[in-house]
Structure formats: structure tokens, C-alpha cells
Amino acid sequence: LFRYGDLGWTPRAIREGTFRITAAYHYRELERTDDARWDDELNKHSFLPRRYLRITTRNGQEIRPNGDVKRTASSPNYFVLCMSCEWESDLFSAFSANSCLVIRKPEQLASLLGAGAKEELDGWLFHDGPVHYFDPYEWKANAPFDAALCKDFRFAYQREYRFIWVPPPGQCATGYKELEVGSLSESAELYDAHGTRLL
């Protein structure tokens, strides 16, 4: 996995295993000019265009819809840590990054992150996996459709992988938390945008 970021914090991720997990609503509060990250992470929408719709009453009378049918998947505010499944030079500029943390053992990191958050996020559901990208106007009945692990296909170039913490009933994520999972010097490396190893 690849975590693009600033040299102000990426060395700590190697030396101490320090990662910041952020409440999902944060990404909607970013400047709309931050095209790579601005998104409503708590609500995902897809549409069935009216031209494909056929609605009939019980007695067989057809009703013509006035517009597209919209469906929405929503989630309570959760914590998220985002990475990519791909080394791509364009992602450095997309995320205003000057370094990239290369995780050689993703399964080990997932285990460390899950364990590292247990005390502070007791009762929260931890899950990790690749993001599923979808076309909002191509409604596929059996395709995954989830607010936390699905995104509009305009973000597909990021090939995102997520670690998420979903709250139990009555709780929600706020702000951010820093997790320290221990040194990753044996399982991760740090590179600059030119591919030069820094750590």
C-alpha cells in the first residue's frame, strides 16, 4: 500500500508507526478546490434514469416518473485512514505530497491498527479493504453500495484502500485521533516523488 503525504509527518510513520485517523465528515469540510479529497463520505448517491423506469400500479396502469430515482447509502460518522493500492506520480501532485510511505506488509499493518485502536475505540467495528468505485448513473442491483467503502468513479484513479472504524449505536467520530502502532522500519519504506528512498 502507498500513503502519500508530507515529510513533516511521514518519517514518524516509519519510526514510530504514528498514523492519524480522521472523522469522515472532515472531507466534506475541505475547500471545494481540493478535488482529490473533497467528498461527502457519509452519504453516497446513485440514480436510475427515468428513461429506464417502468412503474405500474397493481391493476397494470403505467405511471411515468417525473425524474430519476435516487437511492442513498448513509453512514454514521466514522474514522478513516486512506491509502492507495498504486504508486503513481500524479498522486503526489493530487495530494500535495512530497513523500510516499510504501507499506510492504498491509496485513500486518491492518492487524497493528486494529489492535492499536481497541482501547480508545472500544466497541467500534474495524474493517479494511479496497474502495469499490461506481458510476452514479449505472445502477447495478447486486453491486456493493456502501457509504464508507464505495465512491463515485471520478475518484477511481486513486485506487484507494481504506481502514475504517465504525461507531457503535449512540456514538460517532469527531476530529481525529493519533494511533501509534510501533516502528515499521522492517516492513515499510519512505520515498520521495522521484523514487529516491529516504528511509
Backbone as JSON Lines, residues from 0, in Angstrom:
{"i":0,"aa":"L","n":[0.84,-1.18,0.0],"ca":[0.0,0.0,0.0],"c":[0.88,1.24,0.0]}
{"i":1,"aa":"F","n":[0.3,2.36,-0.41],"ca":[1.05,3.6,-0.56],"c":[0.3,4.74,0.15]}
{"i":2,"aa":"R","n":[1.01,5.42,1.03],"ca":[0.42,6.54,1.77],"c":[1.19,7.8,1.37]}
{"i":3,"aa":"Y","n":[0.55,8.64,0.56],"ca":[1.17,9.88,0.09],"c":[1.0,10.96,1.15]}
{"i":4,"aa":"G","n":[2.07,11.71,1.4],"ca":[1.96,12.74,2.43],"c":[3.16,13.65,2.48]}
{"i":5,"aa":"D","n":[3.21,14.42,3.54],"ca":[4.23,15.45,3.73],"c":[5.36,14.93,4.62]}
{"i":6,"aa":"L","n":[6.57,15.35,4.29],"ca":[7.74,14.93,5.08],"c":[7.69,15.43,6.52]}
{"i":7,"aa":"G","n":[6.76,16.32,6.81],"ca":[6.59,16.77,8.19],"c":[6.11,15.65,9.11]}
{"i":8,"aa":"W","n":[5.43,14.64,8.55],"ca":[4.92,13.56,9.41],"c":[5.26,12.16,8.92]}
{"i":9,"aa":"T","n":[5.53,11.97,7.63],"ca":[5.74,10.61,7.14],"c":[6.92,9.88,7.79]}
{"i":10,"aa":"P","n":[8.02,10.55,8.16],"ca":[9.08,9.81,8.86],"c":[8.63,9.2,10.18]}
{"i":11,"aa":"R","n":[7.71,9.89,10.88],"ca":[7.19,9.36,12.15],"c":[6.41,8.06,11.92]}
{"i":12,"aa":"A","n":[5.76,7.97,10.75],"ca":[5.01,6.75,10.46],"c":[5.94,5.55,10.35]}
{"i":13,"aa":"I","n":[7.17,5.79,9.86],"ca":[8.16,4.72,9.78],"c":[8.75,4.43,11.15]}
{"i":14,"aa":"R","n":[9.22,5.47,11.82],"ca":[9.98,5.27,13.06],"c":[9.11,4.84,14.23]}
{"i":15,"aa":"E","n":[7.89,5.41,14.33],"ca":[7.03,5.16,15.49],"c":[5.73,4.45,15.12]}
{"i":16,"aa":"G","n":[5.44,4.36,13.83],"ca":[4.15,3.8,13.43],"c":[3.01,4.72,13.8]}
{"i":17,"aa":"T","n":[3.21,6.03,13.64],"ca":[2.19,7.01,14.01],"c":[1.3,7.33,12.81]}
{"i":18,"aa":"F","n":[0.01,7.13,12.97],"ca":[-0.96,7.41,11.92],"c":[-2.12,8.21,12.5]}
{"i":19,"aa":"R","n":[-2.6,9.18,11.72],"ca":[-3.75,9.98,12.12],"c":[-4.99,9.42,11.42]}
{"i":20,"aa":"I","n":[-5.99,9.05,12.22],"ca":[-7.27,8.64,11.65],"c":[-8.23,9.82,11.83]}
{"i":21,"aa":"T","n":[-9.03,10.08,10.81],"ca":[-9.82,11.3,10.75],"c":[-11.31,10.98,10.63]}
{"i":22,"aa":"A","n":[-12.14,11.8,11.28],"ca":[-13.58,11.64,11.14],"c":[-13.98,11.9,9.69]}
{"i":23,"aa":"A","n":[-14.84,11.05,9.16],"ca":[-15.17,11.09,7.73],"c":[-15.78,12.42,7.29]}
{"i":24,"aa":"Y","n":[-16.54,13.09,8.17],"ca":[-17.18,14.35,7.77],"c":[-16.16,15.42,7.41]}
{"i":25,"aa":"H","n":[-14.93,15.26,7.88],"ca":[-13.88,16.24,7.62],"c":[-13.7,16.51,6.13]}
{"i":26,"aa":"Y","n":[-13.87,15.47,5.31],"ca":[-13.59,15.62,3.88],"c":[-14.64,16.47,3.17]}
{"i":27,"aa":"R","n":[-15.82,16.58,3.75],"ca":[-16.82,17.47,3.16],"c":[-16.54,18.92,3.54]}
{"i":28,"aa":"E","n":[-15.78,19.14,4.6],"ca":[-15.48,20.49,5.05],"c":[-14.25,21.09,4.37]}
{"i":29,"aa":"L","n":[-13.54,20.27,3.58],"ca":[-12.38,20.79,2.86],"c":[-12.81,21.79,1.8]}
{"i":30,"aa":"E","n":[-11.86,22.59,1.33],"ca":[-12.13,23.51,0.24],"c":[-12.61,22.72,-0.97]}
{"i":31,"aa":"R","n":[-13.61,23.22,-1.66],"ca":[-14.13,22.51,-2.85],"c":[-13.08,22.43,-3.96]}
{"i":32,"aa":"T","n":[-12.02,23.23,-3.83],"ca":[-10.95,23.19,-4.83],"c":[-10.03,21.98,-4.64]}
{"i":33,"aa":"D","n":[-10.15,21.29,-3.51],"ca":[-9.33,20.1,-3.24],"c":[-10.02,18.9,-3.88]}
{"i":34,"aa":"D","n":[-9.93,18.82,-5.22],"ca":[-10.69,17.83,-5.97],"c":[-10.36,16.4,-5.6]}
{"i":35,"aa":"A","n":[-9.14,16.13,-5.16],"ca":[-8.74,14.76,-4.87],"c":[-9.35,14.24,-3.58]}
{"i":36,"aa":"R","n":[-9.7,15.15,-2.66],"ca":[-10.17,14.69,-1.34],"c":[-11.57,15.15,-0.98]}
{"i":37,"aa":"W","n":[-12.07,16.22,-1.59],"ca":[-13.39,16.7,-1.21],"c":[-14.46,15.7,-1.63]}
{"i":38,"aa":"D","n":[-15.27,15.28,-0.65],"ca":[-16.36,14.34,-0.94],"c":[-17.26,14.25,0.29]}
{"i":39,"aa":"D","n":[-18.5,13.89,0.07],"ca":[-19.41,13.6,1.19],"c":[-19.23,12.13,1.52]}
{"i":40,"aa":"E","n":[-18.43,11.86,2.54],"ca":[-18.08,10.47,2.89],"c":[-19.17,9.76,3.69]}
{"i":41,"aa":"L","n":[-20.19,10.5,4.1],"ca":[-21.24,9.88,4.91],"c":[-22.47,9.52,4.09]}
{"i":42,"aa":"N","n":[-22.55,10.03,2.87],"ca":[-23.7,9.75,2.01],"c":[-23.24,9.53,0.58]}
{"i":43,"aa":"K","n":[-23.65,8.42,-0.01],"ca":[-23.36,8.14,-1.4],"c":[-24.68,8.0,-2.15]}
{"i":44,"aa":"H","n":[-24.71,8.55,-3.36],"ca":[-25.95,8.58,-4.13],"c":[-25.75,7.91,-5.49]}
{"i":45,"aa":"S","n":[-26.79,7.25,-5.95],"ca":[-26.8,6.76,-7.32],"c":[-28.21,6.98,-7.88]}
{"i":46,"aa":"F","n":[-28.32,6.95,-9.2],"ca":[-29.56,7.34,-9.85],"c":[-29.94,6.33,-10.93]}
{"i":47,"aa":"L","n":[-31.24,6.07,-11.02],"ca":[-31.76,5.27,-12.12],"c":[-32.48,6.24,-13.05]}
{"i":48,"aa":"P","n":[-31.92,6.51,-14.24],"ca":[-32.53,7.48,-15.14],"c":[-33.97,7.13,-15.48]}
{"i":49,"aa":"R","n":[-34.81,8.14,-15.56],"ca":[-36.25,7.93,-15.76],"c":[-36.54,7.16,-17.05]}
{"i":50,"aa":"R","n":[-35.67,7.29,-18.06],"ca":[-35.95,6.6,-19.34],"c":[-35.89,5.09,-19.2]}
{"i":51,"aa":"Y","n":[-35.22,4.6,-18.12],"ca":[-35.15,3.16,-17.9],"c":[-36.24,2.65,-16.95]}
{"i":52,"aa":"L","n":[-37.03,3.56,-16.42],"ca":[-38.01,3.18,-15.4],"c":[-39.34,2.78,-16.01]}
{"i":53,"aa":"R","n":[-39.92,1.76,-15.42],"ca":[-41.29,1.37,-15.76],"c":[-42.0,1.06,-14.46]}
{"i":54,"aa":"I","n":[-42.92,1.89,-14.11],"ca":[-43.66,1.73,-12.86],"c":[-45.12,1.44,-13.22]}
{"i":55,"aa":"T","n":[-45.66,0.4,-12.64],"ca":[-47.06,0.08,-12.9],"c":[-47.8,-0.1,-11.58]}
{"i":56,"aa":"T","n":[-49.07,0.24,-11.61],"ca":[-49.93,0.04,-10.44],"c":[-50.34,-1.43,-10.38]}
{"i":57,"aa":"R","n":[-51.05,-1.8,-9.33],"ca":[-51.49,-3.2,-9.18],"c":[-52.41,-3.64,-10.31]}
{"i":58,"aa":"N","n":[-53.18,-2.69,-10.86],"ca":[-54.09,-3.08,-11.95],"c":[-53.44,-2.95,-13.32]}
{"i":59,"aa":"G","n":[-52.1,-2.72,-13.34],"ca":[-51.37,-2.72,-14.61],"c":[-51.23,-1.38,-15.29]}
{"i":60,"aa":"Q","n":[-51.75,-0.31,-14.67],"ca":[-51.64,1.01,-15.28],"c":[-50.2,1.54,-15.12]}
{"i":61,"aa":"E","n":[-49.63,2.03,-16.22],"ca":[-48.26,2.52,-16.19],"c":[-48.21,3.98,-15.72]}
{"i":62,"aa":"I","n":[-47.23,4.26,-14.86],"ca":[-47.03,5.62,-14.35],"c":[-45.7,6.13,-14.88]}
{"i":63,"aa":"R","n":[-45.72,7.31,-15.48],"ca":[-44.49,7.9,-15.98],"c":[-43.85,8.75,-14.88]}
{"i":64,"aa":"P","n":[-42.62,8.43,-14.46],"ca":[-41.97,9.22,-13.4],"c":[-41.59,10.63,-13.9]}
{"i":65,"aa":"N","n":[-41.54,11.56,-12.97],"ca":[-41.18,12.94,-13.31],"c":[-39.67,13.16,-13.37]}
{"i":66,"aa":"G","n":[-38.9,12.25,-12.79],"ca":[-37.46,12.41,-12.78],"c":[-36.77,11.09,-12.48]}
{"i":67,"aa":"D","n":[-35.47,11.15,-12.29],"ca":[-34.69,9.96,-11.96],"c":[-35.0,9.49,-10.54]}
{"i":68,"aa":"V","n":[-34.85,8.18,-10.32],"ca":[-34.99,7.64,-8.97],"c":[-33.6,7.69,-8.32]}
{"i":69,"aa":"K","n":[-33.56,8.26,-7.13],"ca":[-32.3,8.42,-6.4],"c":[-32.28,7.48,-5.22]}
{"i":70,"aa":"R","n":[-31.17,6.78,-5.04],"ca":[-31.0,5.99,-3.83],"c":[-29.77,6.49,-3.1]}
{"i":71,"aa":"T","n":[-29.8,6.42,-1.79],"ca":[-28.71,6.95,-0.96],"c":[-28.31,5.93,0.08]}
{"i":72,"aa":"A","n":[-27.02,5.71,0.2],"ca":[-26.47,4.89,1.3],"c":[-25.83,5.86,2.28]}
{"i":73,"aa":"S","n":[-26.2,5.79,3.54],"ca":[-25.68,6.7,4.56],"c":[-25.0,5.93,5.67]}
{"i":74,"aa":"S","n":[-24.12,6.63,6.39],"ca":[-23.38,6.01,7.48],"c":[-23.25,6.99,8.62]}
{"i":75,"aa":"P","n":[-23.21,6.51,9.87],"ca":[-22.84,7.4,10.96],"c":[-21.39,7.83,10.77]}
{"i":76,"aa":"N","n":[-21.01,8.93,11.38],"ca":[-19.65,9.44,11.21],"c":[-18.64,8.44,11.75]}
{"i":77,"aa":"Y","n":[-17.71,8.02,10.92],"ca":[-16.73,7.0,11.26],"c":[-15.32,7.59,11.12]}
{"i":78,"aa":"F","n":[-14.32,6.89,11.66],"ca":[-12.93,7.27,11.46],"c":[-12.38,6.52,10.25]}
{"i":79,"aa":"V","n":[-11.49,7.18,9.52],"ca":[-10.94,6.57,8.31],"c":[-9.47,6.94,8.14]}
{"i":80,"aa":"L","n":[-8.71,6.0,7.62],"ca":[-7.32,6.2,7.2],"c":[-7.24,5.73,5.76]}
{"i":81,"aa":"C","n":[-6.82,6.61,4.86],"ca":[-6.83,6.32,3.43],"c":[-5.43,6.1,2.89]}
{"i":82,"aa":"M","n":[-5.29,5.1,2.04],"ca":[-4.05,4.83,1.33],"c":[-4.4,4.51,-0.12]}
{"i":83,"aa":"S","n":[-3.4,4.17,-0.91],"ca":[-3.63,3.8,-2.29],"c":[-3.03,2.42,-2.55]}
{"i":84,"aa":"C","n":[-3.57,1.74,-3.54],"ca":[-3.02,0.45,-3.95],"c":[-1.98,0.62,-5.05]}
{"i":85,"aa":"E","n":[-1.63,1.86,-5.38],"ca":[-0.79,2.08,-6.55],"c":[0.23,3.19,-6.33]}
{"i":86,"aa":"W","n":[1.46,2.95,-6.84],"ca":[2.47,4.01,-6.93],"c":[2.19,4.74,-8.24]}
{"i":87,"aa":"E","n":[1.87,6.02,-8.13],"ca":[1.54,6.8,-9.32],"c":[2.04,8.22,-9.11]}
{"i":88,"aa":"S","n":[2.88,8.69,-10.01],"ca":[3.49,10.01,-9.84],"c":[2.45,11.12,-9.76]}
{"i":89,"aa":"D","n":[1.34,10.97,-10.47],"ca":[0.3,12.01,-10.45],"c":[-0.34,12.15,-9.07]}
{"i":90,"aa":"L","n":[-0.29,11.1,-8.26],"ca":[-0.9,11.19,-6.93],"c":[-0.1,12.08,-5.99]}
{"i":91,"aa":"F","n":[1.18,12.27,-6.25],"ca":[1.95,13.22,-5.44],"c":[1.37,14.62,-5.58]}
{"i":92,"aa":"S","n":[1.11,15.04,-6.8],"ca":[0.55,16.38,-7.0],"c":[-0.91,16.44,-6.56]}
{"i":93,"aa":"A","n":[-1.68,15.38,-6.8],"ca":[-3.09,15.37,-6.42],"c":[-3.26,15.59,-4.92]}
{"i":94,"aa":"F","n":[-2.35,15.0,-4.12],"ca":[-2.44,15.12,-2.66],"c":[-1.45,16.11,-2.08]}
{"i":95,"aa":"S","n":[-0.83,16.93,-2.94],"ca":[0.17,17.91,-2.49],"c":[1.21,17.23,-1.6]}
{"i":96,"aa":"A","n":[1.7,16.08,-2.04],"ca":[2.63,15.27,-1.24],"c":[4.06,15.39,-1.78]}
{"i":97,"aa":"N","n":[5.01,15.3,-0.87],"ca":[6.42,15.27,-1.28],"c":[7.1,13.98,-0.86]}
{"i":98,"aa":"S","n":[6.31,13.03,-0.35],"ca":[6.86,11.73,0.04],"c":[5.77,10.68,-0.01]}
{"i":99,"aa":"C","n":[6.2,9.43,-0.01],"ca":[5.24,8.33,-0.03],"c":[5.75,7.2,0.85]}
{"i":100,"aa":"L","n":[4.9,6.8,1.78],"ca":[5.18,5.67,2.65],"c":[4.75,4.4,1.91]}
{"i":101,"aa":"V","n":[5.68,3.48,1.7],"ca":[5.38,2.23,1.0],"c":[5.27,1.12,2.04]}
{"i":102,"aa":"I","n":[4.08,0.57,2.17],"ca":[3.79,-0.47,3.15],"c":[3.95,-1.83,2.47]}
{"i":103,"aa":"R","n":[4.97,-2.59,2.86],"ca":[5.25,-3.88,2.23],"c":[4.39,-5.01,2.79]}
{"i":104,"aa":"K","n":[3.87,-4.82,4.01],"ca":[3.06,-5.87,4.64],"c":[1.73,-5.29,5.1]}
{"i":105,"aa":"P","n":[0.79,-5.1,4.16],"ca":[-0.51,-4.49,4.5],"c":[-1.29,-5.24,5.57]}
{"i":106,"aa":"E","n":[-1.23,-6.57,5.53],"ca":[-1.99,-7.35,6.51],"c":[-1.46,-7.1,7.92]}
{"i":107,"aa":"Q","n":[-0.14,-6.98,8.04],"ca":[0.45,-6.7,9.34],"c":[0.04,-5.33,9.84]}
{"i":108,"aa":"L","n":[0.04,-4.34,8.94],"ca":[-0.38,-3.0,9.34],"c":[-1.84,-3.01,9.79]}
{"i":109,"aa":"A","n":[-2.7,-3.71,9.06],"ca":[-4.11,-3.79,9.44],"c":[-4.26,-4.36,10.84]}
{"i":110,"aa":"S","n":[-3.52,-5.39,11.13],"ca":[-3.57,-6.01,12.45],"c":[-3.11,-5.04,13.53]}
{"i":111,"aa":"L","n":[-2.03,-4.31,13.26],"ca":[-1.5,-3.34,14.23],"c":[-2.47,-2.19,14.46]}
{"i":112,"aa":"L","n":[-3.09,-1.69,13.38],"ca":[-4.04,-0.59,13.51],"c":[-5.28,-1.02,14.28]}
{"i":113,"aa":"G","n":[-5.77,-2.21,13.97],"ca":[-6.94,-2.72,14.69],"c":[-6.68,-2.85,16.17]}
{"i":114,"aa":"A","n":[-5.52,-3.42,16.51],"ca":[-5.16,-3.59,17.92],"c":[-4.86,-2.26,18.58]}
{"i":115,"aa":"G","n":[-4.21,-1.35,17.84],"ca":[-3.81,-0.06,18.41],"c":[-4.97,0.84,18.77]}
{"i":116,"aa":"A","n":[-6.13,0.64,18.14],"ca":[-7.29,1.49,18.42],"c":[-8.26,0.88,19.41]}
{"i":117,"aa":"K","n":[-8.02,-0.37,19.83],"ca":[-9.0,-1.07,20.66],"c":[-9.31,-0.37,21.97]}
{"i":118,"aa":"E","n":[-8.28,0.17,22.61],"ca":[-8.51,0.79,23.92],"c":[-9.34,2.07,23.79]}
{"i":119,"aa":"E","n":[-8.97,2.93,22.82],"ca":[-9.69,4.19,22.67],"c":[-11.04,4.02,21.98]}
{"i":120,"aa":"L","n":[-11.15,3.05,21.11],"ca":[-12.39,2.87,20.34],"c":[-13.01,1.52,20.67]}
{"i":121,"aa":"D","n":[-13.2,1.29,21.93],"ca":[-13.78,0.05,22.41],"c":[-15.21,-0.11,21.87]}
{"i":122,"aa":"G","n":[-15.49,-1.23,21.27],"ca":[-16.82,-1.48,20.74],"c":[-17.03,-1.03,19.31]}
{"i":123,"aa":"W","n":[-16.04,-0.35,18.74],"ca":[-16.14,0.09,17.35],"c":[-15.79,-1.06,16.41]}
{"i":124,"aa":"L","n":[-16.43,-1.09,15.25],"ca":[-16.16,-2.12,14.25],"c":[-15.01,-1.67,13.36]}
{"i":125,"aa":"F","n":[-13.93,-2.45,13.33],"ca":[-12.78,-2.14,12.49],"c":[-12.85,-2.97,11.22]}
{"i":126,"aa":"H","n":[-12.62,-2.32,10.1],"ca":[-12.66,-3.03,8.81],"c":[-11.68,-2.36,7.86]}
{"i":127,"aa":"D","n":[-11.09,-3.15,6.96],"ca":[-10.23,-2.57,5.94],"c":[-10.48,-3.26,4.62]}
{"i":128,"aa":"G","n":[-10.24,-2.53,3.54],"ca":[-10.44,-3.1,2.23],"c":[-10.34,-2.06,1.14]}
{"i":129,"aa":"P","n":[-10.28,-2.51,-0.11],"ca":[-10.23,-1.57,-1.23],"c":[-11.58,-0.9,-1.45]}
{"i":130,"aa":"V","n":[-11.54,0.31,-1.95],"ca":[-12.77,1.05,-2.26],"c":[-13.37,0.5,-3.55]}
{"i":131,"aa":"H","n":[-14.68,0.39,-3.57],"ca":[-15.39,0.0,-4.8],"c":[-15.88,1.28,-5.47]}
{"i":132,"aa":"Y","n":[-15.55,1.46,-6.74],"ca":[-15.95,2.65,-7.49],"c":[-17.18,2.33,-8.34]}
{"i":133,"aa":"F","n":[-18.08,3.29,-8.42],"ca":[-19.32,3.07,-9.17],"c":[-19.68,4.31,-9.98]}
{"i":134,"aa":"D","n":[-20.4,4.06,-11.06],"ca":[-20.96,5.14,-11.88],"c":[-22.33,5.48,-11.3]}
{"i":135,"aa":"P","n":[-22.55,6.7,-10.83],"ca":[-23.83,7.05,-10.19],"c":[-25.04,6.84,-11.1]}
{"i":136,"aa":"Y","n":[-24.82,6.8,-12.42],"ca":[-25.94,6.64,-13.35],"c":[-25.99,5.25,-13.99]}
{"i":137,"aa":"E","n":[-25.25,4.32,-13.42],"ca":[-25.34,2.92,-13.85],"c":[-25.69,2.09,-12.62]}
{"i":138,"aa":"W","n":[-26.95,1.98,-12.35],"ca":[-27.46,1.3,-11.16],"c":[-27.35,-0.2,-11.36]}
{"i":139,"aa":"K","n":[-26.46,-0.84,-10.63],"ca":[-26.29,-2.29,-10.72],"c":[-26.82,-2.92,-9.43]}
{"i":140,"aa":"A","n":[-27.87,-3.71,-9.58],"ca":[-28.61,-4.22,-8.43],"c":[-27.75,-4.97,-7.43]}
{"i":141,"aa":"N","n":[-26.8,-5.77,-7.87],"ca":[-26.04,-6.61,-6.96],"c":[-24.66,-6.05,-6.6]}
{"i":142,"aa":"A","n":[-24.34,-4.87,-7.08],"ca":[-23.03,-4.27,-6.8],"c":[-23.01,-3.71,-5.38]}
{"i":143,"aa":"P","n":[-21.83,-3.7,-4.73],"ca":[-21.74,-3.1,-3.4],"c":[-22.17,-1.63,-3.44]}
{"i":144,"aa":"F","n":[-22.86,-1.21,-2.4],"ca":[-23.27,0.2,-2.32],"c":[-23.28,0.59,-0.86]}
{"i":145,"aa":"D","n":[-22.2,1.22,-0.43],"ca":[-21.95,1.49,0.99],"c":[-21.29,2.86,1.1]}
{"i":146,"aa":"A","n":[-21.68,3.63,2.1],"ca":[-21.14,4.99,2.22],"c":[-19.65,5.01,2.54]}
{"i":147,"aa":"A","n":[-19.17,4.03,3.28],"ca":[-17.78,4.06,3.74],"c":[-16.8,3.43,2.76]}
{"i":148,"aa":"L","n":[-17.23,2.44,1.98],"ca":[-16.3,1.72,1.11],"c":[-16.64,1.82,-0.37]}
{"i":149,"aa":"C","n":[-17.54,2.74,-0.74],"ca":[-17.87,2.96,-2.14],"c":[-17.7,4.44,-2.47]}
{"i":150,"aa":"K","n":[-17.21,4.71,-3.69],"ca":[-17.02,6.11,-4.1],"c":[-17.37,6.27,-5.58]}
{"i":151,"aa":"D","n":[-17.76,7.48,-5.91],"ca":[-18.01,7.86,-7.29],"c":[-16.78,7.54,-8.14]}
{"i":152,"aa":"F","n":[-16.99,7.04,-9.35],"ca":[-15.87,6.61,-10.18],"c":[-14.97,7.74,-10.65]}
{"i":153,"aa":"R","n":[-15.33,9.0,-10.38],"ca":[-14.41,10.11,-10.7],"c":[-13.16,10.04,-9.82]}
{"i":154,"aa":"F","n":[-13.21,9.28,-8.71],"ca":[-12.05,9.11,-7.84],"c":[-11.27,7.82,-8.14]}
{"i":155,"aa":"A","n":[-11.66,7.08,-9.16],"ca":[-11.1,5.75,-9.39],"c":[-9.59,5.77,-9.64]}
{"i":156,"aa":"Y","n":[-9.06,6.89,-10.14],"ca":[-7.62,6.98,-10.4],"c":[-6.8,6.82,-9.12]}
{"i":157,"aa":"Q","n":[-7.43,7.03,-7.97],"ca":[-6.71,6.95,-6.69],"c":[-6.5,5.51,-6.23]}
{"i":158,"aa":"R","n":[-7.28,4.58,-6.73],"ca":[-7.22,3.16,-6.32],"c":[-7.06,3.05,-4.79]}
{"i":159,"aa":"E","n":[-8.02,3.62,-4.12],"ca":[-7.94,3.79,-2.66],"c":[-8.16,2.48,-1.89]}
{"i":160,"aa":"Y","n":[-7.45,2.4,-0.78],"ca":[-7.61,1.33,0.2],"c":[-7.87,2.0,1.53]}
{"i":161,"aa":"R","n":[-8.87,1.51,2.27],"ca":[-9.28,2.19,3.49],"c":[-9.21,1.3,4.72]}
{"i":162,"aa":"F","n":[-8.88,1.96,5.82],"ca":[-9.03,1.39,7.15],"c":[-10.11,2.23,7.82]}
{"i":163,"aa":"I","n":[-11.19,1.59,8.27],"ca":[-12.29,2.35,8.85],"c":[-12.68,1.78,10.22]}
{"i":164,"aa":"W","n":[-13.16,2.7,11.06],"ca":[-13.67,2.36,12.39],"c":[-15.08,2.91,12.48]}
{"i":165,"aa":"V","n":[-16.07,2.01,12.52],"ca":[-17.49,2.39,12.54],"c":[-17.98,2.36,14.0]}
{"i":166,"aa":"P","n":[-18.65,3.43,14.44],"ca":[-19.04,3.51,15.85],"c":[-20.21,2.61,16.22]}
{"i":167,"aa":"P","n":[-20.28,2.23,17.48],"ca":[-21.48,1.53,17.97],"c":[-22.64,2.52,18.07]}
{"i":168,"aa":"P","n":[-23.86,2.03,18.2],"ca":[-25.02,2.93,18.31],"c":[-24.82,3.97,19.41]}
{"i":169,"aa":"G","n":[-25.2,5.22,19.09],"ca":[-25.11,6.29,20.06],"c":[-23.78,7.02,20.08]}
{"i":170,"aa":"Q","n":[-22.81,6.57,19.31],"ca":[-21.52,7.25,19.26],"c":[-21.22,7.67,17.82]}
{"i":171,"aa":"C","n":[-20.29,8.62,17.68],"ca":[-19.85,9.0,16.34],"c":[-18.44,9.56,16.42]}
{"i":172,"aa":"A","n":[-17.76,9.52,15.3],"ca":[-16.39,10.03,15.23],"c":[-16.39,11.55,15.22]}
{"i":173,"aa":"T","n":[-15.43,12.15,15.9],"ca":[-15.24,13.6,15.86],"c":[-13.75,13.9,15.79]}
{"i":174,"aa":"G","n":[-13.4,14.92,15.03],"ca":[-12.0,15.34,14.96],"c":[-11.08,14.27,14.4]}
{"i":175,"aa":"Y","n":[-10.04,13.99,15.13],"ca":[-9.09,12.95,14.7],"c":[-8.44,12.31,15.91]}
{"i":176,"aa":"K","n":[-7.79,11.19,15.69],"ca":[-7.02,10.52,16.73],"c":[-5.69,10.09,16.14]}
{"i":177,"aa":"E","n":[-4.67,10.11,16.95],"ca":[-3.37,9.6,16.51],"c":[-3.13,8.24,17.13]}
{"i":178,"aa":"L","n":[-2.82,7.27,16.28],"ca":[-2.51,5.93,16.75],"c":[-1.02,5.68,16.59]}
{"i":179,"aa":"E","n":[-0.43,5.06,17.58],"ca":[0.98,4.65,17.48],"c":[1.04,3.14,17.57]}
{"i":180,"aa":"V","n":[1.51,2.51,16.5],"ca":[1.49,1.05,16.43],"c":[2.89,0.44,16.51]}
{"i":181,"aa":"G","n":[3.91,1.29,16.72],"ca":[5.28,0.79,16.82],"c":[6.02,0.91,15.49]}
{"i":182,"aa":"S","n":[7.32,0.86,15.56],"ca":[8.18,1.06,14.39],"c":[7.81,0.13,13.23]}
{"i":183,"aa":"L","n":[7.82,0.71,12.02],"ca":[7.55,-0.06,10.8],"c":[8.8,-0.2,9.95]}
{"i":184,"aa":"S","n":[9.95,0.02,10.56],"ca":[11.2,0.04,9.79],"c":[11.5,-1.3,9.11]}
{"i":185,"aa":"E","n":[10.91,-2.39,9.6],"ca":[11.13,-3.7,8.99],"c":[10.13,-4.01,7.88]}
{"i":186,"aa":"S","n":[9.07,-3.22,7.79],"ca":[8.02,-3.58,6.83],"c":[7.57,-2.42,5.95]}
{"i":187,"aa":"A","n":[8.23,-1.27,6.06],"ca":[7.84,-0.11,5.27],"c":[9.06,0.73,4.9]}
{"i":188,"aa":"E","n":[8.92,1.52,3.85],"ca":[9.99,2.39,3.38],"c":[9.4,3.74,3.01]}
{"i":189,"aa":"L","n":[10.25,4.75,2.94],"ca":[9.8,6.09,2.59],"c":[10.56,6.57,1.36]}
{"i":190,"aa":"Y","n":[9.81,7.08,0.38],"ca":[10.39,7.55,-0.87],"c":[9.92,8.97,-1.19]}
{"i":191,"aa":"D","n":[10.74,9.69,-1.98],"ca":[10.26,10.98,-2.47],"c":[9.59,10.77,-3.82]}
{"i":192,"aa":"A","n":[9.13,11.87,-4.42],"ca":[8.35,11.78,-5.66],"c":[9.17,11.27,-6.85]}
{"i":193,"aa":"H","n":[10.5,11.29,-6.73],"ca":[11.36,10.82,-7.8],"c":[11.75,9.34,-7.64]}
{"i":194,"aa":"G","n":[11.25,8.72,-6.56],"ca":[11.55,7.32,-6.33],"c":[12.82,7.09,-5.55]}
{"i":195,"aa":"T","n":[13.37,8.16,-4.97],"ca":[14.58,8.03,-4.15],"c":[14.2,7.63,-2.74]}
{"i":196,"aa":"R","n":[14.81,6.59,-2.22],"ca":[14.49,6.14,-0.88],"c":[15.05,7.11,0.16]}
{"i":197,"aa":"L","n":[14.19,7.49,1.11],"ca":[14.57,8.42,2.17],"c":[14.8,7.7,3.49]}
{"i":198,"aa":"L","n":[14.03,6.67,3.75],"ca":[14.16,5.88,4.99],"c":[13.9,4.41,4.68]}
